[in-house]
Amino acid sequence: MKISEFQKRTDDWIKEYGVRYFDERTNMLVLMEEVGELSRLMARVYGEQSFKKGEDAANARKRIGEELADILFVIGCLSNQMDIYLERELEASFEKKTIRDRHRHKNNPDLS
Ligand SMILES: [Mg+2]
């Protein structure tokens, strides 16, 4: 799915099932909520935190993917309601990073 298609599909979903977008501030908080859900899983799967008794540790890696998708969905909502075209912004971001960091990471001895 292209990013433009993702934004259109997000908009279609909101119109069909979501009634309307939450306002931008609410969606920003929802985004933080989703990041928190991802953080909780990352702390347990890749970090040193343990699962509570009875938690479904077996599916934690699968749930990380689900949380990343949840985050992306909210980013799609925010982008749509602020008239931001993520495909164009992402292209610009890659260009910026390439110019800025072309040699930076290659010259970082901690990465070799
Ligand atoms: Mg979630």
Backbone and ligand atoms as CSV (ligand in chain L), in Angstrom:
chain,resi,resn,atom,element,x,y,z
A,1,MET,N,N,0.844,-1.187,0.000
A,1,MET,CA,C,0.000,0.000,0.000
A,1,MET,C,C,0.884,1.243,0.000
A,2,LYS,N,N,0.636,2.140,-0.936
A,2,LYS,CA,C,1.376,3.402,-0.963
A,2,LYS,C,C,0.900,4.288,0.205
A,3,ILE,N,N,1.733,5.217,0.573
A,3,ILE,CA,C,1.377,6.082,1.702
A,3,ILE,C,C,0.139,6.919,1.379
A,4,SER,N,N,0.036,7.357,0.142
A,4,SER,CA,C,-1.161,8.121,-0.245
A,4,SER,C,C,-2.413,7.241,-0.143
A,5,GLU,N,N,-2.275,5.987,-0.492
A,5,GLU,CA,C,-3.402,5.056,-0.362
A,5,GLU,C,C,-3.740,4.828,1.118
A,6,PHE,N,N,-2.706,4.730,1.932
A,6,PHE,CA,C,-2.916,4.573,3.375
A,6,PHE,C,C,-3.707,5.756,3.935
A,7,GLN,N,N,-3.340,6.958,3.525
A,7,GLN,CA,C,-4.068,8.134,4.028
A,7,GLN,C,C,-5.509,8.128,3.542
A,8,LYS,N,N,-5.721,7.728,2.292
A,8,LYS,CA,C,-7.094,7.668,1.759
A,8,LYS,C,C,-7.906,6.596,2.484
A,9,ARG,N,N,-7.279,5.460,2.712
A,9,ARG,CA,C,-7.982,4.369,3.390
A,9,ARG,C,C,-8.318,4.760,4.834
A,10,THR,N,N,-7.397,5.477,5.469
A,10,THR,CA,C,-7.661,5.977,6.825
A,10,THR,C,C,-8.862,6.914,6.807
A,11,ASP,N,N,-8.887,7.823,5.839
A,11,ASP,CA,C,-9.994,8.781,5.734
A,11,ASP,C,C,-11.309,8.060,5.453
A,12,ASP,N,N,-11.268,7.091,4.549
A,12,ASP,CA,C,-12.484,6.311,4.246
A,12,ASP,C,C,-12.996,5.599,5.491
A,13,TRP,N,N,-12.064,5.028,6.263
A,13,TRP,CA,C,-12.456,4.285,7.471
A,13,TRP,C,C,-13.102,5.218,8.493
A,14,ILE,N,N,-12.474,6.367,8.677
A,14,ILE,CA,C,-13.022,7.340,9.635
A,14,ILE,C,C,-14.441,7.749,9.213
A,15,LYS,N,N,-14.628,8.006,7.932
A,15,LYS,CA,C,-15.951,8.447,7.456
A,15,LYS,C,C,-16.992,7.335,7.578
A,16,GLU,N,N,-16.557,6.090,7.373
A,16,GLU,CA,C,-17.519,4.989,7.431
A,16,GLU,C,C,-17.791,4.505,8.853
A,17,TYR,N,N,-16.732,4.404,9.665
A,17,TYR,CA,C,-16.895,3.795,10.994
A,17,TYR,C,C,-16.618,4.746,12.163
A,18,GLY,N,N,-15.837,5.759,11.929
A,18,GLY,CA,C,-15.422,6.619,13.040
A,18,GLY,C,C,-16.315,7.827,13.239
A,19,VAL,N,N,-17.302,8.014,12.363
A,19,VAL,CA,C,-18.211,9.168,12.344
A,19,VAL,C,C,-17.456,10.440,11.931
A,20,ARG,N,N,-16.456,10.818,12.734
A,20,ARG,CA,C,-15.602,11.955,12.387
A,20,ARG,C,C,-14.269,11.764,13.109
A,21,TYR,N,N,-13.290,12.571,12.715
A,21,TYR,CA,C,-11.998,12.529,13.405
A,21,TYR,C,C,-12.158,13.090,14.806
A,22,PHE,N,N,-11.451,12.502,15.774
A,22,PHE,CA,C,-11.267,13.199,17.043
A,22,PHE,C,C,-10.537,14.497,16.713
A,23,ASP,N,N,-10.654,15.505,17.568
A,23,ASP,CA,C,-9.901,16.719,17.274
A,23,ASP,C,C,-8.395,16.430,17.390
A,24,GLU,N,N,-7.596,17.355,16.884
A,24,GLU,CA,C,-6.154,17.120,16.788
A,24,GLU,C,C,-5.526,16.878,18.157
A,25,ARG,N,N,-5.975,17.614,19.160
A,25,ARG,CA,C,-5.395,17.429,20.495
A,25,ARG,C,C,-5.720,16.054,21.040
A,26,THR,N,N,-6.963,15.619,20.846
A,26,THR,CA,C,-7.334,14.275,21.308
A,26,THR,C,C,-6.518,13.221,20.580
A,27,ASN,N,N,-6.391,13.363,19.276
A,27,ASN,CA,C,-5.616,12.377,18.528
A,27,ASN,C,C,-4.154,12.390,18.929
A,28,MET,N,N,-3.629,13.556,19.307
A,28,MET,CA,C,-2.241,13.596,19.793
A,28,MET,C,C,-2.126,12.779,21.074
A,29,LEU,N,N,-3.108,12.894,21.943
A,29,LEU,CA,C,-3.095,12.108,23.185
A,29,LEU,C,C,-3.297,10.622,22.897
A,30,VAL,N,N,-4.149,10.316,21.923
A,30,VAL,CA,C,-4.340,8.916,21.523
A,30,VAL,C,C,-3.022,8.356,20.971
A,31,LEU,N,N,-2.304,9.188,20.218
A,31,LEU,CA,C,-0.998,8.756,19.705
A,31,LEU,C,C,-0.047,8.420,20.854
A,32,MET,N,N,-0.023,9.271,21.866
A,32,MET,CA,C,0.839,9.008,23.025
A,32,MET,C,C,0.399,7.736,23.749
A,33,GLU,N,N,-0.911,7.525,23.811
A,33,GLU,CA,C,-1.440,6.304,24.429
A,33,GLU,C,C,-0.936,5.079,23.677
A,34,GLU,N,N,-0.996,5.135,22.352
A,34,GLU,CA,C,-0.531,3.999,21.549
A,34,GLU,C,C,0.983,3.805,21.686
A,35,VAL,N,N,1.719,4.900,21.741
A,35,VAL,CA,C,3.170,4.795,21.950
A,35,VAL,C,C,3.446,4.155,23.312
A,36,GLY,N,N,2.627,4.499,24.300
A,36,GLY,CA,C,2.765,3.889,25.623
A,36,GLY,C,C,2.521,2.384,25.588
A,37,GLU,N,N,1.519,1.977,24.808
A,37,GLU,CA,C,1.232,0.542,24.679
A,37,GLU,C,C,2.412,-0.178,24.024
A,38,LEU,N,N,2.994,0.453,23.007
A,38,LEU,CA,C,4.180,-0.132,22.365
A,38,LEU,C,C,5.347,-0.175,23.352
A,39,SER,N,N,5.533,0.904,24.087
A,39,SER,CA,C,6.636,0.984,25.050
A,39,SER,C,C,6.543,-0.120,26.093
A,40,ARG,N,N,5.324,-0.351,26.549
A,40,ARG,CA,C,5.133,-1.386,27.569
A,40,ARG,C,C,5.588,-2.751,27.039
A,41,LEU,N,N,5.210,-3.049,25.803
A,41,LEU,CA,C,5.624,-4.331,25.214
A,41,LEU,C,C,7.126,-4.379,24.974
A,42,MET,N,N,7.692,-3.276,24.451
A,42,MET,CA,C,9.133,-3.244,24.169
A,42,MET,C,C,9.946,-3.443,25.439
A,43,ALA,N,N,9.472,-2.850,26.538
A,43,ALA,CA,C,10.187,-2.982,27.812
A,43,ALA,C,C,10.221,-4.433,28.280
A,44,ARG,N,N,9.214,-5.204,27.879
A,44,ARG,CA,C,9.127,-6.595,28.311
A,44,ARG,C,C,9.781,-7.569,27.330
A,45,VAL,N,N,9.650,-7.297,26.040
A,45,VAL,CA,C,10.216,-8.205,25.040
A,45,VAL,C,C,11.712,-7.937,24.845
A,46,TYR,N,N,12.103,-6.658,24.774
A,46,TYR,CA,C,13.504,-6.319,24.497
A,46,TYR,C,C,14.208,-5.711,25.704
A,47,GLY,N,N,13.448,-5.284,26.697
A,47,GLY,CA,C,14.034,-4.674,27.876
A,47,GLY,C,C,14.067,-5.636,29.048
A,48,GLU,N,N,14.200,-5.074,30.193
A,48,GLU,CA,C,14.404,-5.890,31.393
A,48,GLU,C,C,13.157,-6.044,32.241
A,49,GLN,N,N,12.057,-5.436,31.813
A,49,GLN,CA,C,10.816,-5.560,32.567
A,49,GLN,C,C,10.202,-6.946,32.335
A,50,SER,N,N,9.518,-7.469,33.333
A,50,SER,CA,C,8.891,-8.788,33.193
A,50,SER,C,C,7.377,-8.636,33.026
A,51,PHE,N,N,6.779,-9.667,32.452
A,51,PHE,CA,C,5.320,-9.690,32.327
A,51,PHE,C,C,4.720,-10.015,33.681
A,52,LYS,N,N,3.542,-9.462,33.917
A,52,LYS,CA,C,2.821,-9.817,35.130
A,52,LYS,C,C,2.271,-11.215,34.981
A,53,LYS,N,N,2.038,-11.844,36.111
A,53,LYS,CA,C,1.456,-13.181,36.092
A,53,LYS,C,C,0.125,-13.149,35.335
A,54,GLY,N,N,-0.041,-14.093,34.425
A,54,GLY,CA,C,-1.286,-14.168,33.668
A,54,GLY,C,C,-1.278,-13.387,32.376
A,55,GLU,N,N,-0.254,-12.545,32.157
A,55,GLU,CA,C,-0.183,-11.803,30.896
A,55,GLU,C,C,0.237,-12.732,29.765
A,56,ASP,N,N,-0.213,-12.416,28.578
A,56,ASP,CA,C,0.066,-13.241,27.407
A,56,ASP,C,C,1.433,-12.882,26.817
A,57,ALA,N,N,2.474,-13.451,27.405
A,57,ALA,CA,C,3.830,-13.161,26.938
A,57,ALA,C,C,4.112,-13.808,25.587
A,58,ALA,N,N,3.437,-14.907,25.300
A,58,ALA,CA,C,3.721,-15.657,24.068
A,58,ALA,C,C,3.425,-14.839,22.812
A,59,ASN,N,N,2.436,-13.988,22.870
A,59,ASN,CA,C,2.049,-13.217,21.680
A,59,ASN,C,C,2.579,-11.792,21.697
A,60,ALA,N,N,3.523,-11.515,22.580
A,60,ALA,CA,C,3.984,-10.137,22.742
A,60,ALA,C,C,4.623,-9.586,21.470
A,61,ARG,N,N,5.418,-10.393,20.788
A,61,ARG,CA,C,6.068,-9.912,19.562
A,61,ARG,C,C,5.029,-9.570,18.492
A,62,LYS,N,N,4.006,-10.380,18.390
A,62,LYS,CA,C,2.924,-10.108,17.430
A,62,LYS,C,C,2.212,-8.809,17.808
A,63,ARG,N,N,2.033,-8.608,19.099
A,63,ARG,CA,C,1.332,-7.409,19.553
A,63,ARG,C,C,2.159,-6.149,19.322
A,64,ILE,N,N,3.483,-6.278,19.270
A,64,ILE,CA,C,4.324,-5.124,18.935
A,64,ILE,C,C,3.971,-4.624,17.532
A,65,GLY,N,N,3.815,-5.541,16.607
A,65,GLY,CA,C,3.415,-5.167,15.249
A,65,GLY,C,C,2.060,-4.484,15.229
A,66,GLU,N,N,1.147,-5.013,16.037
A,66,GLU,CA,C,-0.187,-4.421,16.106
A,66,GLU,C,C,-0.126,-2.990,16.652
A,67,GLU,N,N,0.721,-2.795,17.667
A,67,GLU,CA,C,0.832,-1.446,18.248
A,67,GLU,C,C,1.481,-0.475,17.269
A,68,LEU,N,N,2.485,-0.956,16.506
A,68,LEU,CA,C,3.089,-0.092,15.487
A,68,LEU,C,C,2.030,0.324,14.459
A,69,ALA,N,N,1.166,-0.611,14.101
A,69,ALA,CA,C,0.083,-0.288,13.154
A,69,ALA,C,C,-0.901,0.703,13.769
A,70,ASP,N,N,-1.205,0.526,15.055
A,70,ASP,CA,C,-2.089,1.480,15.739
A,70,ASP,C,C,-1.500,2.888,15.692
A,71,ILE,N,N,-0.194,2.971,15.924
A,71,ILE,CA,C,0.495,4.268,15.900
A,71,ILE,C,C,0.400,4.880,14.506
A,72,LEU,N,N,0.644,4.056,13.504
A,72,LEU,CA,C,0.595,4.546,12.129
A,72,LEU,C,C,-0.809,5.035,11.765
A,73,PHE,N,N,-1.821,4.341,12.243
A,73,PHE,CA,C,-3.196,4.754,11.969
A,73,PHE,C,C,-3.464,6.154,12.530
A,74,VAL,N,N,-3.040,6.387,13.755
A,74,VAL,CA,C,-3.283,7.711,14.352
A,74,VAL,C,C,-2.477,8.786,13.627
A,75,ILE,N,N,-1.271,8.429,13.202
A,75,ILE,CA,C,-0.481,9.376,12.401
A,75,ILE,C,C,-1.215,9.686,11.097
A,76,GLY,N,N,-1.847,8.677,10.520
A,76,GLY,CA,C,-2.658,8.907,9.320
A,76,GLY,C,C,-3.809,9.850,9.603
A,77,CYS,N,N,-4.466,9.660,10.732
A,77,CYS,CA,C,-5.571,10.555,11.111
A,77,CYS,C,C,-5.077,11.989,11.267
A,78,LEU,N,N,-4.011,12.159,12.032
A,78,LEU,CA,C,-3.479,13.504,12.270
A,78,LEU,C,C,-3.058,14.165,10.955
A,79,SER,N,N,-2.409,13.400,10.116
A,79,SER,CA,C,-1.957,13.947,8.827
A,79,SER,C,C,-3.152,14.389,7.992
A,80,ASN,N,N,-4.168,13.554,7.925
A,80,ASN,CA,C,-5.354,13.902,7.125
A,80,ASN,C,C,-6.029,15.164,7.635
A,81,GLN,N,N,-6.220,15.234,8.936
A,81,GLN,CA,C,-6.987,16.363,9.438
A,81,GLN,C,C,-6.186,17.659,9.430
A,82,MET,N,N,-4.859,17.564,9.278
A,82,MET,CA,C,-4.034,18.768,9.182
A,82,MET,C,C,-3.573,19.010,7.738
A,83,ASP,N,N,-4.177,18.253,6.800
A,83,ASP,CA,C,-3.839,18.399,5.370
A,83,ASP,C,C,-2.342,18.237,5.103
A,84,ILE,N,N,-1.768,17.235,5.726
A,84,ILE,CA,C,-0.349,16.934,5.521
A,84,ILE,C,C,-0.253,15.691,4.649
A,85,TYR,N,N,0.554,15.771,3.593
A,85,TYR,CA,C,0.746,14.645,2.684
A,85,TYR,C,C,2.024,13.920,3.087
A,86,LEU,N,N,1.818,12.807,3.773
A,86,LEU,CA,C,2.950,12.092,4.361
A,86,LEU,C,C,3.969,11.631,3.329
A,87,GLU,N,N,3.510,11.259,2.146
A,87,GLU,CA,C,4.439,10.773,1.125
A,87,GLU,C,C,5.461,11.867,0.790
A,88,ARG,N,N,4.958,13.070,0.588
A,88,ARG,CA,C,5.845,14.205,0.282
A,88,ARG,C,C,6.739,14.530,1.472
A,89,GLU,N,N,6.165,14.505,2.675
A,89,GLU,CA,C,6.954,14.816,3.869
A,89,GLU,C,C,8.042,13.767,4.116
A,90,LEU,N,N,7.715,12.517,3.839
A,90,LEU,CA,C,8.689,11.451,4.036
A,90,LEU,C,C,9.832,11.559,3.031
A,91,GLU,N,N,9.496,11.886,1.785
A,91,GLU,CA,C,10.539,12.098,0.771
A,91,GLU,C,C,11.475,13.226,1.216
A,92,ALA,N,N,10.890,14.317,1.696
A,92,ALA,CA,C,11.694,15.457,2.149
A,92,ALA,C,C,12.542,15.076,3.352
A,93,SER,N,N,11.977,14.253,4.224
A,93,SER,CA,C,12.715,13.829,5.413
A,93,SER,C,C,13.920,12.965,5.042
A,94,PHE,N,N,13.719,12.050,4.083
A,94,PHE,CA,C,14.849,11.222,3.631
A,94,PHE,C,C,15.938,12.092,3.013
A,95,GLU,N,N,15.509,13.068,2.230
A,95,GLU,CA,C,16.479,13.954,1.592
A,95,GLU,C,C,17.264,14.734,2.650
A,96,LYS,N,N,16.555,15.262,3.631
A,96,LYS,CA,C,17.197,16.023,4.710
A,96,LYS,C,C,18.203,15.151,5.463
A,97,LYS,N,N,17.765,13.942,5.823
A,97,LYS,CA,C,18.640,13.041,6.575
A,97,LYS,C,C,19.867,12.639,5.758
A,98,THR,N,N,19.657,12.423,4.467
A,98,THR,CA,C,20.769,12.007,3.610
A,98,THR,C,C,21.811,13.104,3.525
A,99,ILE,N,N,21.353,14.336,3.348
A,99,ILE,CA,C,22.291,15.463,3.269
A,99,ILE,C,C,23.004,15.640,4.609
A,100,ARG,N,N,22.247,15.587,5.674
A,100,ARG,CA,C,22.797,15.853,7.008
A,100,ARG,C,C,23.691,14.718,7.522
A,101,ASP,N,N,23.272,13.495,7.253
A,101,ASP,CA,C,23.929,12.350,7.906
A,101,ASP,C,C,24.677,11.437,6.943
A,102,ARG,N,N,24.955,11.942,5.731
A,102,ARG,CA,C,25.582,11.108,4.703
A,102,ARG,C,C,26.824,10.384,5.242
A,103,HIS,N,N,27.657,11.074,6.006
A,103,HIS,CA,C,28.888,10.471,6.516
A,103,HIS,C,C,28.862,10.265,8.025
A,104,ARG,N,N,27.918,10.912,8.677
A,104,ARG,CA,C,27.898,10.937,10.141
A,104,ARG,C,C,27.894,9.544,10.759
A,105,HIS,N,N,26.988,8.686,10.335
A,105,HIS,CA,C,26.879,7.367,10.965
A,105,HIS,C,C,28.009,6.445,10.540
A,106,LYS,N,N,28.471,6.598,9.285
A,106,LYS,CA,C,29.604,5.790,8.807
A,106,LYS,C,C,30.864,6.093,9.596
A,107,ASN,N,N,30.954,7.338,10.095
A,107,ASN,CA,C,32.149,7.746,10.851
A,107,ASN,C,C,31.975,7.570,12.352
A,108,ASN,N,N,30.892,6.976,12.755
A,108,ASN,CA,C,30.653,6.742,14.191
A,108,ASN,C,C,31.265,5.403,14.590
A,109,PRO,N,N,32.371,5.418,15.347
A,109,PRO,CA,C,33.021,4.149,15.705
A,109,PRO,C,C,32.144,3.248,16.564
A,110,ASP,N,N,31.176,3.817,17.238
A,110,ASP,CA,C,30.287,2.997,18.064
A,110,ASP,C,C,29.355,2.127,17.221
A,111,LEU,N,N,29.224,2.429,15.933
A,111,LEU,CA,C,28.323,1.662,15.063
A,111,LEU,C,C,29.049,0.575,14.278
A,112,SER,N,N,30.385,0.550,14.348
A,112,SER,CA,C,31.093,-0.480,13.562
A,112,SER,C,C,31.398,-1.705,14.410
L,1,MG,MG,MG,-2.961,-0.116,20.630
